[in-house]
Every structure is written in C-alpha cells, then in structure tokens.
Amino acid sequence: MTDESFGVATTKLKQTGSLTANWIYALNLTAYICWNLSCILGAVCGKWIADPGTWGLDFALPAMFLGLLFLQLEHVPASKWMLYAILSICVIIATVGLSLLFPAYVAVIVASLGVVLDK
C-alpha cells in the first residue's frame, strides 16, 4: 500500500463506511500498474526533459499530497479544526527550528510526533 492508495482508501471508507477486499485489490493493482508504467515512461522519455521545473513537474508530488489532504479534511469534525490548526503551526515551527540543529529528515520525524495528540 502506498501513501496515495491509503489516502484514497481512507477517504472512501469515510464516505461509504466500508471497503471490500476486491475494491482494495483493484485500487492497489491500479496504483501498481500506473507506478510501473510511469517509471518506464520516465526512463524512456526523461532524457528529453532537460529541466522538469519548467514543466511544473517538480510540483506534481506536493500537489498530489495536497489533494489527498483536502479529501481528508472534508470529513474532519468542526470540533477538531482548532486542534488541527494548532498542531499544524507547532509542526511547522518545530520543523523549521529543528532543521537548524539537525538534518531535515530528523527534524520532520521529530516535529511529526505531535500528531499523537490527536488520539
């Protein structure tokens, strides 16, 4: 399971209340096939794209995660919006502050631990 298929599955679960095994298999198979076809396409055609930033391809992954985030936020109860806003601000401050002291990957992991407050 990938981040993308997890995001789609949890959104579907919140919308319908249940998931079938066949639906999950189809979702993951589709993601697997698309991933591999994209890798092959990138390997074959990537040499013709000198600077992916000029095509906006450097923003494709963050845009996909933002889309998944918006799908998740659609089902957030009103009572949790303030908590999520405070957590987001704390994570941003912690990530930026810790990245001055540690490598960025350590800062992101430590800053993300604040998510446990939601449980």
C-alpha distances in whole Angstrom, upper triangle without the diagonal:
4,7,8,6,6,10,11,10,12,15,15,15,18,20,20,20,18,15,15,13,14,13,9,10,12,9,7,10,11,9,9,13,13,12,14,17,17,17,20,22,22,23,26,27,26,29,31,30,32,30,27,28,31,29,27,24,23,23,20,17,19,20,16,15,19,18,15,17,20,18,17,21,22,22,23,26,30,30,27,28,30,28,25,28,30,26,25,29,29,26,27,30,29,27,30,32,30,29,33,33,30,27,25,22,24,25,22,20,24,24,21,22,24,21,22,25,23,23
4,5,5,6,9,10,10,12,14,15,16,18,20,21,21,19,17,18,16,17,15,12,13,13,10,8,11,11,8,9,13,12,10,13,16,15,15,19,20,19,21,24,24,23,27,28,26,28,27,24,25,27,25,23,20,20,19,16,13,15,16,13,12,15,15,12,15,18,16,16,19,21,21,22,26,28,29,26,26,29,27,24,26,28,24,23,26,26,23,24,28,26,24,27,29,27,26,30,31,27,25,22,19,22,23,19,18,22,22,19,20,22,20,21,24,23,23
4,6,5,6,9,10,11,12,14,15,17,18,20,20,19,17,19,18,19,17,14,15,16,12,11,14,14,10,12,15,14,12,16,18,16,17,21,21,20,23,25,25,24,27,29,26,28,26,23,23,26,24,21,19,18,17,14,11,12,13,10,9,12,12,9,11,14,13,13,16,18,18,19,23,25,26,23,23,25,23,20,22,24,21,19,23,23,20,21,24,23,21,24,26,25,24,28,28,26,23,20,18,20,20,17,16,20,19,16,18,19,17,19,21,20,20
4,5,5,6,9,10,11,12,14,16,17,18,19,18,16,18,17,17,15,12,14,14,10,9,12,11,8,11,13,12,11,15,16,15,16,19,20,19,22,24,24,23,27,27,25,27,25,22,22,25,22,20,17,17,16,13,10,12,12,8,8,11,10,7,10,13,12,12,15,17,17,19,23,25,27,24,23,26,25,21,23,25,23,21,24,25,22,23,26,26,23,26,29,28,26,30,31,28,26,23,21,23,23,20,20,23,22,19,21,22,19,21,24,22,22
4,5,5,6,9,10,10,12,14,15,16,17,15,13,14,14,14,11,9,10,10,7,6,10,9,7,10,12,12,12,15,16,16,17,20,21,21,23,26,26,25,29,30,28,30,29,25,26,28,25,23,21,21,19,16,14,16,15,12,11,14,13,10,13,15,13,13,17,17,17,19,23,26,27,24,25,28,26,23,25,27,25,23,27,28,24,26,29,28,26,29,32,30,29,33,34,31,29,26,23,25,26,22,22,25,24,21,23,24,21,22,25,22,23
4,5,5,6,8,10,10,12,14,15,15,14,12,14,14,15,12,10,12,13,9,9,13,13,11,13,16,15,15,18,20,19,20,23,24,24,26,29,29,28,32,33,30,33,31,27,28,30,28,25,23,22,21,18,15,16,16,13,11,14,13,9,12,14,12,11,15,16,15,17,20,23,24,21,22,25,23,20,23,25,22,21,25,25,22,24,27,26,24,27,30,28,28,32,32,30,28,25,22,24,24,20,20,22,22,18,20,21,17,19,21,19,19
4,5,5,6,9,10,11,12,14,15,15,13,16,16,17,14,12,15,15,11,12,15,14,12,15,18,16,16,19,21,20,21,24,25,24,27,29,29,28,31,32,30,32,30,26,26,28,26,23,21,21,19,16,14,14,14,10,9,11,10,6,8,10,8,8,11,12,13,14,18,20,22,19,19,22,21,18,20,22,20,19,22,23,20,22,25,25,23,26,29,28,27,31,32,29,28,24,22,24,24,20,20,22,21,18,19,20,17,18,20,18,18
4,6,5,6,9,10,11,12,13,13,11,14,14,15,11,10,13,12,8,10,13,12,11,14,16,15,15,19,20,19,21,24,24,24,27,29,28,28,32,32,30,32,30,27,27,29,26,24,22,22,20,17,15,16,15,11,11,13,10,7,10,11,8,9,13,13,13,16,19,22,24,21,21,25,24,20,23,25,23,22,25,27,24,25,29,28,27,29,32,31,31,34,35,33,31,28,25,28,27,24,23,26,25,21,23,24,20,22,24,21,21
4,5,5,6,9,10,10,11,10,8,10,11,12,9,7,11,11,8,10,13,13,12,15,17,17,17,20,22,21,23,26,26,27,29,31,31,31,34,35,33,35,34,30,30,33,30,27,25,26,23,21,18,19,18,15,14,16,14,11,13,14,11,10,14,14,13,16,19,22,24,21,22,25,24,21,24,26,24,23,27,28,25,27,30,30,28,31,34,33,32,36,37,34,32,29,27,28,28,25,24,27,26,22,23,24,20,21,23,20,20
4,5,5,6,9,10,10,10,9,12,14,15,12,11,14,15,12,13,17,16,15,18,21,20,20,23,25,24,26,29,29,29,32,34,34,33,37,37,35,37,35,31,31,34,31,28,26,26,24,21,19,19,18,15,14,15,13,10,11,12,9,8,11,12,10,12,15,19,20,18,19,22,20,18,21,23,21,20,24,25,23,25,28,27,26,29,32,31,31,34,35,33,31,28,26,27,27,23,22,25,23,20,21,21,17,18,20,17,17
4,5,5,6,9,10,11,10,14,16,17,13,12,16,16,13,15,18,17,16,19,21,20,21,24,25,24,26,29,29,29,32,34,33,33,36,37,34,36,34,31,30,32,30,27,25,26,23,20,19,18,17,14,13,14,11,9,10,10,6,6,10,9,8,11,14,17,19,17,18,21,20,18,20,23,21,20,24,25,23,25,28,28,27,30,32,32,32,35,36,34,33,29,27,29,28,25,24,26,25,21,23,22,19,20,21,18,19
4,5,5,6,8,8,7,11,13,14,10,10,14,13,11,14,17,16,15,19,20,20,21,24,25,25,27,29,29,30,33,34,34,34,38,38,36,38,36,32,33,34,31,29,27,28,25,23,21,21,20,17,16,17,14,12,13,13,10,10,13,12,11,14,17,20,22,20,21,25,24,21,24,27,25,24,28,29,27,29,32,32,31,33,36,35,35,39,40,38,36,33,30,32,32,28,27,30,28,25,26,26,22,23,25,21,21
4,5,5,5,5,6,10,12,14,11,11,15,15,13,15,18,18,18,21,23,22,23,26,27,27,29,32,32,32,35,37,37,36,40,41,39,41,39,35,35,37,35,32,30,30,28,25,23,23,22,19,18,19,17,14,15,15,12,11,14,13,11,14,16,19,21,19,20,24,23,21,24,26,24,24,28,29,27,29,32,32,31,34,36,35,36,39,40,38,36,33,31,32,32,28,27,29,28,24,25,25,21,21,23,19,19
4,6,6,8,10,13,16,18,15,14,18,18,16,18,21,21,20,23,25,25,25,29,30,29,31,34,34,34,37,39,38,38,42,42,39,42,39,36,35,37,35,32,31,31,28,25,24,23,22,19,18,18,16,13,14,13,10,9,11,10,7,10,12,16,17,16,17,21,20,18,21,24,22,22,26,27,25,27,30,30,30,33,35,34,35,38,39,37,36,33,31,32,31,27,27,28,27,23,24,23,20,20,21,17,17
4,6,8,10,14,17,17,14,15,18,18,16,19,21,20,20,24,25,24,26,29,30,29,32,34,34,34,37,39,38,38,42,42,39,42,40,36,36,37,34,32,31,31,28,26,24,24,22,20,19,19,16,14,15,14,10,10,12,10,8,12,14,17,19,18,19,23,23,21,23,26,25,25,28,29,28,30,33,33,32,35,37,37,37,41,42,40,39,35,33,35,34,30,30,32,30,26,27,27,23,24,24,21,21
4,6,8,11,14,15,12,14,17,17,16,18,21,20,21,24,25,25,26,29,30,30,33,35,35,36,38,40,40,40,43,43,41,44,42,38,38,40,37,34,33,34,31,28,27,27,25,22,22,22,19,17,18,17,14,14,16,14,12,15,17,20,22,21,22,26,26,24,27,29,28,28,31,33,31,33,36,36,35,38,40,40,40,44,45,42,41,38,36,37,36,33,32,34,32,29,30,29,25,26,27,23,23
4,7,11,14,15,13,14,17,18,17,19,22,22,22,25,27,27,28,31,32,32,34,36,37,37,40,42,41,41,45,45,43,46,44,40,40,42,39,36,35,35,32,30,28,28,27,24,23,23,21,18,19,19,15,14,16,15,12,15,16,19,21,20,22,25,24,23,26,29,27,27,31,32,30,32,35,35,35,38,40,39,40,43,44,42,40,37,35,36,36,32,31,33,31,28,28,27,24,24,25,21,20
4,7,10,12,10,11,14,15,14,17,19,20,20,22,24,25,26,28,30,30,32,34,35,36,38,40,40,40,44,44,42,45,43,39,40,42,39,36,35,35,33,30,28,28,27,24,23,24,22,19,20,20,17,16,19,17,15,18,19,23,24,23,25,28,27,25,29,31,29,29,33,33,32,34,37,36,35,39,41,40,40,44,44,42,40,38,35,36,36,32,31,33,32,28,29,29,25,25,26,23,22
4,7,8,7,7,10,11,11,13,15,16,17,19,21,22,23,25,26,27,29,31,32,33,35,37,37,37,41,41,40,42,41,37,38,40,37,35,33,33,31,28,26,27,26,22,22,23,21,18,20,21,17,16,20,19,17,20,21,25,26,25,26,30,28,27,30,32,30,30,33,34,32,34,37,36,35,38,40,39,39,43,43,41,39,36,34,35,35,32,30,33,32,28,29,29,25,25,27,24,23
4,5,5,6,9,10,11,13,14,15,17,18,20,21,23,25,26,27,29,31,32,33,35,36,37,37,41,42,41,43,42,38,39,41,38,36,34,35,33,30,28,29,28,25,24,26,24,21,23,24,20,20,23,22,20,23,25,29,30,29,30,34,32,30,33,35,33,33,37,37,35,37,40,39,38,41,43,42,42,46,46,43,41,39,36,37,38,34,33,35,35,31,31,32,28,28,30,27,26
4,5,5,6,9,10,11,12,14,15,16,18,20,21,22,24,26,27,29,30,31,33,35,36,36,39,40,39,42,41,38,39,41,38,36,33,34,33,29,27,29,28,25,24,27,24,21,24,25,22,21,25,24,23,25,28,31,32,31,32,35,34,31,35,37,34,34,37,38,35,37,40,39,38,41,43,41,41,45,45,42,40,38,34,36,37,33,32,34,34,31,31,32,29,29,31,28,27
4,5,5,6,9,10,10,12,14,15,16,18,20,21,22,24,26,27,28,30,31,33,34,34,38,39,38,41,40,37,38,40,37,35,32,34,32,29,27,29,28,24,25,27,24,22,25,26,22,22,26,25,24,27,29,33,34,33,34,37,36,33,36,38,36,35,39,40,37,38,42,41,39,42,45,43,43,46,47,44,42,39,36,38,39,35,34,37,36,33,34,35,31,31,34,31,30
4,5,5,6,9,10,11,12,14,15,16,18,20,21,22,24,26,27,28,30,32,32,33,36,37,36,39,38,34,35,37,34,32,30,31,29,26,24,26,25,21,22,24,21,18,21,22,18,19,23,22,21,24,26,30,31,30,31,34,33,30,33,35,33,32,36,37,34,36,39,38,37,39,42,41,40,44,45,42,40,37,34,36,36,33,32,35,34,30,31,32,29,29,32,29,28
4,5,5,6,8,10,11,12,14,15,16,18,20,21,22,24,26,27,28,30,31,31,35,36,34,37,36,32,34,36,33,31,28,29,28,24,22,24,23,20,20,22,20,17,20,21,18,18,22,21,20,23,26,29,30,28,29,33,31,28,31,33,31,30,34,34,31,33,37,36,34,37,39,38,37,41,41,38,36,34,31,32,33,30,28,31,31,27,28,29,26,27,29,26,25
4,5,5,6,8,10,10,12,14,15,16,18,20,21,22,24,25,27,28,30,30,34,35,34,37,36,32,34,36,33,31,29,30,29,25,23,25,25,21,22,24,22,19,23,24,21,21,25,25,24,27,29,33,34,32,33,36,34,32,34,37,34,33,37,37,34,35,39,38,36,39,41,40,39,43,43,40,37,35,32,34,35,31,30,33,33,30,31,32,29,29,32,30,29
4,6,5,6,8,10,10,12,14,15,16,18,20,21,22,24,26,27,28,28,32,33,32,35,34,31,32,34,31,30,27,28,27,23,22,24,24,20,21,23,21,19,22,23,20,21,24,24,24,27,30,33,35,32,33,36,35,32,35,37,34,33,37,38,35,36,39,39,36,39,42,40,39,43,44,41,38,36,33,35,36,32,31,35,34,31,32,33,30,31,34,31,30
4,6,5,6,9,10,11,12,14,15,16,18,20,21,22,24,26,26,27,30,31,30,33,32,28,30,31,28,27,24,25,24,20,19,21,20,16,17,20,17,15,18,19,16,17,21,21,21,24,27,30,32,29,30,33,32,29,31,33,31,30,33,34,31,32,36,35,33,35,38,37,36,40,40,37,35,32,29,32,32,29,28,31,31,27,29,30,27,28,30,28,28
4,5,5,6,9,10,10,12,14,15,16,18,20,21,22,24,25,25,29,30,29,32,31,27,29,31,28,27,24,24,24,20,18,21,20,17,17,20,18,16,19,21,18,19,23,23,23,25,28,32,33,30,31,34,32,29,32,34,31,30,33,34,30,31,35,34,32,34,37,35,34,38,39,35,33,30,27,30,31,27,26,30,30,26,28,29,26,27,30,28,27
4,5,5,6,9,10,11,12,14,15,17,18,20,21,23,24,24,28,29,28,31,31,28,30,31,28,27,24,26,25,21,20,23,22,19,20,23,21,19,22,24,21,22,26,26,26,29,32,35,36,34,34,37,36,33,35,37,34,33,36,37,34,35,38,37,35,37,40,38,37,41,41,38,35,33,30,32,34,30,29,33,33,30,31,33,30,31,34,32,31
4,5,5,6,8,10,11,12,14,15,16,18,20,21,22,22,26,27,26,29,29,25,27,29,25,24,22,23,22,19,18,21,20,16,18,21,18,17,21,22,19,21,24,24,25,27,31,34,36,33,33,36,35,32,34,36,34,32,35,36,33,34,37,37,34,36,39,38,37,40,41,38,35,32,30,33,33,30,30,33,33,30,32,33,30,31,34,32,32
4,6,5,6,9,10,10,12,14,15,16,18,20,20,21,24,25,24,27,26,23,24,26,23,22,19,20,20,16,15,17,17,13,15,18,16,15,18,20,18,19,22,23,24,26,29,32,34,31,31,34,33,29,31,33,31,29,32,33,30,30,34,33,30,33,36,34,33,36,37,34,31,29,26,29,30,26,26,30,29,26,28,30,27,29,31,29,29
4,6,5,6,9,10,11,12,14,15,17,18,20,20,23,25,24,27,26,23,25,28,25,24,20,21,21,18,16,20,20,16,18,21,19,18,21,23,21,22,26,26,27,29,33,35,37,34,34,37,35,32,34,36,33,31,34,35,32,32,36,35,32,34,37,35,34,37,38,34,31,29,26,29,30,27,27,30,31,28,29,31,29,30,33,31,31
4,5,5,6,8,10,11,12,14,15,17,18,19,22,23,23,26,26,23,25,27,24,23,20,22,22,18,18,21,21,18,19,23,21,20,23,25,23,24,28,28,29,31,35,38,39,37,36,39,38,35,36,39,36,34,37,38,34,35,38,37,34,37,40,38,36,40,41,37,34,32,29,32,33,30,30,34,34,31,33,35,32,34,37,35,35
4,6,5,6,8,10,10,12,14,15,16,16,20,21,20,23,23,20,22,23,20,20,17,19,19,15,15,18,17,14,17,20,18,17,21,22,21,23,26,26,27,30,33,36,38,35,34,37,36,33,34,36,34,32,35,36,32,32,36,35,32,34,37,36,34,38,39,36,32,30,28,31,32,28,29,32,32,29,32,33,31,33,35,33,34
4,6,5,6,9,10,10,12,14,15,15,19,20,19,22,21,18,21,23,20,19,16,17,17,14,13,16,17,14,16,19,18,17,20,22,21,23,26,27,28,30,33,36,37,34,34,36,35,31,33,35,32,30,33,34,30,30,34,33,30,32,35,33,31,35,36,32,29,27,24,28,29,26,26,30,29,27,29,31,29,31,34,32,33
4,5,5,6,9,10,11,12,14,14,18,19,19,22,22,19,22,24,21,21,18,19,20,17,16,20,20,17,19,23,22,21,24,26,25,26,29,30,31,33,37,39,41,38,38,40,39,35,37,39,36,34,36,37,33,33,37,36,33,34,38,36,34,37,38,34,31,29,27,30,31,28,28,32,32,30,32,34,32,34,37,35,36
4,5,5,6,8,10,11,12,13,16,17,17,21,21,18,21,23,20,20,17,19,20,16,17,20,20,18,20,23,22,22,25,27,25,27,30,31,32,34,38,40,42,39,39,41,40,37,38,40,37,35,38,39,35,35,38,38,35,36,39,38,36,39,40,37,33,31,29,32,34,31,31,35,35,32,35,37,34,36,39,37,38
4,5,5,6,8,10,10,11,14,15,14,18,18,15,18,19,16,16,13,15,16,13,13,17,17,15,18,20,19,20,23,24,24,26,28,29,31,33,36,39,40,37,36,39,38,34,35,37,35,32,35,36,32,32,35,35,32,33,36,35,32,36,37,34,30,28,26,30,31,28,29,32,32,30,33,34,32,35,37,36,37
4,5,5,6,9,10,10,13,15,14,17,17,15,18,20,18,18,14,16,17,15,14,18,19,17,19,22,22,22,25,27,26,27,30,32,33,35,38,40,42,39,38,40,39,35,36,38,35,33,35,36,33,32,35,35,31,32,36,34,31,34,36,32,29,27,25,28,30,27,28,32,32,30,32,34,33,35,38,36,37
4,5,5,6,8,9,12,14,15,17,19,17,20,21,19,20,16,18,20,17,18,22,22,20,22,25,25,25,28,30,29,31,34,35,36,38,42,44,45,42,41,44,43,39,40,42,39,37,39,40,36,36,39,38,35,36,39,38,35,38,39,36,32,30,29,32,33,31,31,35,35,33,36,38,36,38,41,40,41
4,5,5,6,7,10,11,12,15,16,14,18,18,16,17,14,16,18,16,17,20,20,19,22,24,23,24,27,29,28,30,33,34,36,37,41,43,45,42,41,43,42,39,39,42,39,36,39,40,36,35,39,38,35,36,39,38,35,38,39,36,33,31,29,33,34,31,32,36,36,34,37,39,37,39,42,40,41
4,5,5,5,8,10,10,12,13,11,15,16,14,15,12,14,16,14,15,18,19,18,20,23,23,23,26,28,28,30,32,33,35,37,40,42,44,41,39,42,41,37,38,40,37,34,36,37,34,33,36,35,32,33,36,35,32,35,36,33,29,27,26,30,31,29,30,33,33,32,35,36,35,37,40,39,40
4,6,6,8,10,11,13,15,14,17,19,17,18,15,16,19,17,18,21,22,21,23,26,26,26,29,31,31,33,35,37,38,40,43,45,47,44,43,45,43,40,40,42,40,37,39,40,36,35,38,37,34,35,38,36,33,36,37,34,30,29,27,31,32,30,31,35,35,33,36,38,37,39,42,41,42
4,6,7,9,11,13,16,15,19,19,17,19,16,18,21,19,20,24,24,23,26,28,28,29,31,33,33,35,37,38,40,42,46,48,49,46,45,47,46,42,43,45,42,40,42,43,39,38,41,41,37,38,41,40,36,39,40,38,34,32,31,35,36,34,35,38,38,37,40,42,40,43,45,44,45
4,6,6,7,11,13,12,16,16,14,16,14,16,19,17,19,22,22,22,24,27,26,27,30,31,32,34,36,37,39,41,45,46,48,45,43,46,45,41,41,44,41,38,40,41,38,37,40,40,36,36,40,39,35,38,40,37,33,31,31,34,35,33,34,38,38,36,39,41,40,42,45,44,45
4,5,5,8,10,9,13,14,12,14,11,13,16,15,17,20,20,20,23,25,25,26,29,30,31,33,35,36,38,39,43,45,47,43,42,44,43,39,39,41,39,36,37,39,35,34,37,36,33,33,36,35,32,34,36,34,30,28,27,31,32,30,32,35,35,34,37,39,37,40,43,42,43
4,6,7,10,10,14,14,14,16,14,16,19,18,20,23,23,24,26,28,29,30,32,34,34,36,38,39,42,43,47,48,50,47,45,47,46,42,42,44,42,38,40,41,38,36,39,39,35,35,38,37,34,36,37,35,31,30,29,33,34,32,34,37,37,36,39,41,40,43,46,45,46
4,6,9,10,13,13,12,15,14,16,19,18,20,23,23,24,26,28,28,30,32,33,34,36,38,39,42,43,47,48,50,47,45,47,46,42,42,44,42,39,40,42,39,37,39,40,36,36,39,38,35,37,39,37,33,31,31,35,36,34,36,39,39,38,41,43,41,44,47,46,47
4,6,6,9,9,9,11,10,12,15,15,17,20,20,21,23,25,25,27,29,30,31,33,35,36,39,40,44,45,47,44,42,43,43,39,39,41,39,36,37,38,35,33,36,36,33,32,36,35,32,34,36,34,30,28,28,32,32,31,33,36,35,35,38,39,38,42,44,43,45
4,6,9,9,10,12,12,12,16,17,19,21,21,23,25,26,27,29,31,32,33,35,36,38,41,41,45,46,48,45,42,44,43,40,39,41,39,36,37,38,35,33,35,36,32,31,34,34,31,32,34,32,29,27,28,32,32,30,33,36,35,35,38,40,39,42,44,43,45
4,5,6,8,9,9,9,13,14,16,18,18,20,22,23,24,26,28,29,31,32,34,35,38,39,42,43,45,41,39,40,40,36,36,37,36,32,33,35,32,29,32,32,29,28,31,31,28,29,32,30,27,25,25,29,29,27,30,33,32,32,35,37,36,39,41,41,43
4,5,5,7,5,6,9,10,12,14,15,16,19,20,21,23,24,25,27,29,30,32,34,35,39,40,41,38,36,38,37,34,33,35,33,30,31,32,29,27,30,31,27,27,30,30,27,29,31,29,26,23,24,28,27,25,28,31,30,29,33,34,33,36,38,37,40
4,5,5,6,5,8,10,12,13,14,16,18,18,20,22,23,24,26,28,29,30,33,34,37,38,40,37,34,35,35,32,31,33,31,28,28,30,27,25,27,28,25,24,28,28,25,27,29,28,25,22,23,27,26,24,27,30,28,28,32,33,32,35,37,36,39
4,6,8,9,10,12,15,16,16,18,20,21,22,24,25,26,28,30,31,32,35,36,39,40,42,39,36,38,38,34,33,35,34,30,31,33,31,28,30,32,28,27,31,31,28,30,33,31,28,26,27,30,30,28,31,33,32,31,35,36,35,39,40,39,42
4,5,8,9,10,13,15,14,16,19,19,19,22,24,24,26,28,29,30,33,34,37,38,40,38,35,37,37,33,32,35,34,30,31,33,31,28,31,32,29,28,32,32,29,31,34,33,29,27,27,31,30,28,31,33,32,31,35,35,34,38,39,38,40
4,5,6,7,10,11,10,13,15,15,16,19,20,21,22,25,25,27,30,30,34,34,37,34,31,33,33,29,29,31,30,26,27,30,27,25,28,29,25,25,29,29,26,29,31,30,27,24,24,28,27,25,27,30,28,28,31,32,31,34,36,34,37
4,5,5,8,10,10,11,14,15,16,18,19,20,22,24,25,27,29,30,34,35,37,34,32,33,33,29,29,31,29,26,28,29,26,24,28,28,25,25,29,29,26,28,31,29,25,22,23,26,26,23,26,29,27,26,30,31,29,33,35,33,36
4,6,7,8,9,11,13,14,16,17,18,20,22,23,24,26,29,29,33,34,35,32,30,31,31,27,27,29,27,24,25,26,23,21,24,25,21,21,25,25,22,24,27,25,22,19,19,23,22,20,23,26,24,23,27,28,27,31,32,31,34
4,6,6,6,9,10,11,12,14,15,16,18,20,21,23,25,26,29,30,32,29,27,28,28,24,24,26,24,21,22,24,22,19,23,24,20,21,24,24,22,24,27,25,23,19,20,23,22,19,22,25,23,22,26,26,25,29,30,29,31
4,6,5,6,9,10,11,13,14,15,17,19,20,22,24,25,29,30,32,29,27,29,29,25,25,27,25,22,24,26,23,21,25,26,22,23,27,27,24,27,29,27,24,21,21,24,23,20,23,26,24,23,26,27,25,28,30,29,31
4,5,5,6,9,10,11,12,14,16,17,19,21,23,23,27,28,30,27,25,27,26,23,23,25,23,20,22,23,20,19,23,23,20,21,24,24,22,25,27,24,22,18,17,21,20,17,19,22,21,19,23,24,22,25,27,26,28
4,5,5,6,9,10,10,12,14,15,16,19,21,21,25,26,27,24,22,24,23,20,20,22,20,16,19,20,17,16,19,20,17,18,22,22,20,23,25,23,20,17,16,20,19,15,18,20,19,17,21,21,20,23,25,23,26
4,5,5,6,9,10,11,13,14,15,17,20,20,24,25,27,24,22,24,24,20,20,23,21,18,20,22,20,18,22,23,20,21,25,25,23,26,28,27,24,21,20,23,22,19,21,24,22,20,23,23,22,25,26,25,27
4,5,5,6,9,10,11,13,14,16,18,19,23,25,27,24,22,25,24,20,21,24,22,19,21,23,20,20,23,24,21,23,26,26,24,28,30,28,25,21,20,23,23,19,21,24,22,20,23,23,21,24,26,24,26
4,5,5,6,9,10,11,12,14,16,17,21,22,24,21,19,21,21,17,18,20,18,15,18,20,17,16,20,21,18,20,23,23,22,25,27,25,23,19,18,20,19,16,17,20,18,16,19,19,17,20,22,20,22
4,5,5,6,9,10,10,13,15,15,19,20,22,19,17,19,19,15,16,19,17,14,17,19,16,16,19,20,18,20,23,23,22,25,28,26,24,20,20,22,21,17,19,21,19,17,20,20,17,21,22,20,22
4,5,5,6,9,10,11,14,15,19,20,22,20,18,21,21,17,18,21,20,17,20,22,20,19,23,24,22,23,27,27,26,29,31,29,27,24,23,25,24,20,22,24,22,20,23,22,20,23,24,21,23
4,5,5,6,9,10,12,13,17,19,21,18,17,20,20,16,17,20,18,16,19,21,19,19,23,23,21,23,26,26,26,29,31,29,27,23,22,24,23,19,20,23,20,18,20,20,17,20,21,19,20
4,5,5,6,9,11,11,15,16,18,15,14,16,16,12,14,17,15,13,16,18,16,16,20,20,19,21,24,24,24,27,29,27,25,22,21,22,21,17,18,20,18,15,18,17,14,18,18,16,18
4,5,5,6,9,10,14,15,17,15,13,16,17,13,14,17,16,14,17,20,18,18,22,23,22,23,26,27,26,30,31,30,29,25,24,26,24,21,22,24,21,19,21,20,17,20,21,18,20
4,6,5,8,10,13,15,18,16,15,18,18,15,17,20,19,17,20,22,21,21,25,25,24,26,29,29,29,32,34,32,31,27,26,28,26,23,23,25,23,20,22,21,18,21,21,18,20
4,5,6,7,11,13,15,13,12,16,15,12,14,17,16,15,18,20,18,19,23,23,22,25,27,27,27,31,32,30,29,26,24,26,24,21,21,23,20,17,19,18,15,17,18,14,16
4,5,5,9,10,13,10,9,13,13,10,12,15,14,13,16,18,17,18,21,22,22,24,26,27,27,30,32,31,30,26,25,26,25,21,22,23,20,18,19,18,15,17,17,14,16
4,6,9,10,13,12,11,15,15,13,15,18,18,17,20,22,21,22,25,26,25,28,30,31,31,34,36,34,33,30,29,30,28,25,25,27,24,21,23,21,18,20,20,17,19
4,6,9,12,10,11,15,15,13,15,18,17,17,20,22,21,23,26,26,26,29,31,31,32,35,36,35,34,31,29,30,29,25,25,26,24,21,22,20,17,19,18,15,16
4,6,8,7,7,11,11,9,12,15,14,14,17,19,19,20,23,24,24,26,28,29,30,33,34,33,32,29,28,28,27,23,24,24,22,19,20,18,15,16,15,12,14
4,5,6,7,10,11,11,13,15,15,16,19,20,21,22,25,25,26,28,30,31,32,35,36,35,35,32,31,31,29,26,26,26,24,21,22,19,16,17,16,12,14
4,5,6,8,10,10,12,14,15,16,18,20,21,22,24,25,26,28,30,31,32,35,36,36,36,32,32,32,30,27,27,27,24,22,23,20,18,19,17,14,16
4,6,7,8,10,11,13,14,16,17,18,20,22,23,24,26,28,29,30,31,34,35,35,35,32,31,31,29,26,26,26,23,21,21,18,16,17,14,12,14
4,6,5,6,9,10,10,12,14,15,16,18,20,21,22,24,25,26,28,30,31,31,31,28,28,27,25,23,23,22,19,17,18,14,13,14,11,9,11
4,5,5,6,9,10,10,12,14,15,16,18,20,21,23,24,25,27,29,30,30,30,27,27,27,24,22,23,22,19,18,18,15,14,16,13,11,14
4,5,5,6,9,10,11,12,14,15,17,18,20,21,22,24,26,28,29,29,30,27,27,27,24,22,22,22,18,17,18,14,14,15,13,11,15
4,5,5,6,9,10,11,12,14,15,16,18,20,21,22,24,26,27,27,28,25,24,24,21,19,20,18,16,14,14,11,10,12,9,8,11
4,5,5,6,9,10,10,12,14,15,16,18,20,20,22,24,26,25,26,22,22,22,19,17,18,17,14,12,13,10,9,11,10,8,12
4,5,5,6,9,10,11,12,14,15,17,18,20,21,23,25,25,25,22,23,22,19,17,19,18,15,14,15,12,12,14,12,12,15
4,5,5,6,9,10,11,12,14,16,16,18,20,22,23,23,24,22,22,21,18,17,18,16,13,13,14,10,11,13,11,11,15
4,5,5,6,9,10,10,12,14,15,16,18,20,21,21,22,19,19,18,15,14,14,13,10,9,10,7,7,10,8,9,12
4,5,5,6,9,10,10,12,14,15,16,19,20,20,20,17,17,17,14,12,14,13,10,9,11,9,9,13,12,12,15
4,5,5,6,9,10,11,12,14,15,17,19,19,20,17,18,18,15,13,15,14,10,11,13,11,12,15,14,14,18
4,5,5,6,8,10,10,12,14,16,17,17,18,16,17,16,12,12,13,11,8,9,11,8,10,13,12,13,17
4,6,5,6,8,10,10,12,14,15,15,16,13,13,13,10,8,10,9,5,6,8,7,9,12,12,13,16
4,6,5,6,8,10,11,13,15,15,15,12,14,14,10,9,12,11,8,9,12,11,12,16,15,16,20
4,6,5,6,8,10,11,13,14,15,13,15,14,10,11,13,12,8,11,13,12,14,17,16,18,21
4,6,5,6,8,10,11,11,13,11,12,11,7,8,10,8,5,9,10,10,12,15,15,17,20
4,6,5,6,9,10,10,10,8,9,9,5,5,9,8,5,8,11,11,13,16,17,18,21
4,6,5,7,9,10,11,9,11,11,8,9,12,11,9,12,14,14,17,19,20,21,24
4,5,6,7,9,11,10,13,12,8,10,13,11,9,13,15,15,17,20,20,22,25
4,5,5,6,8,8,10,8,5,8,10,8,8,12,13,14,17,19,19,22,24
4,5,5,6,5,8,8,5,8,11,10,10,13,15,16,18,21,22,24,26
4,6,8,8,12,11,9,12,14,13,13,16,18,19,21,24,24,27,29
4,7,9,11,10,8,12,14,12,13,16,17,19,21,23,24,27,29
4,6,8,6,6,10,11,10,12,15,16,18,20,22,23,26,27
4,6,6,6,9,10,11,12,15,16,19,20,22,24,26,28
4,5,5,6,9,10,10,12,15,17,18,20,22,24,26
4,5,5,6,9,10,11,13,15,16,19,21,22,24
4,5,5,6,8,10,11,14,16,17,19,21,23
4,6,5,6,8,10,12,14,16,18,20,22
4,6,5,6,9,11,12,14,16,18,19
4,6,5,7,10,11,12,15,16,18
4,5,5,8,10,12,13,16,17
4,5,6,9,11,12,14,16
4,5,6,9,10,12,14
4,5,6,8,10,12
4,5,6,8,10
4,5,6,8
4,5,6
4,5
4
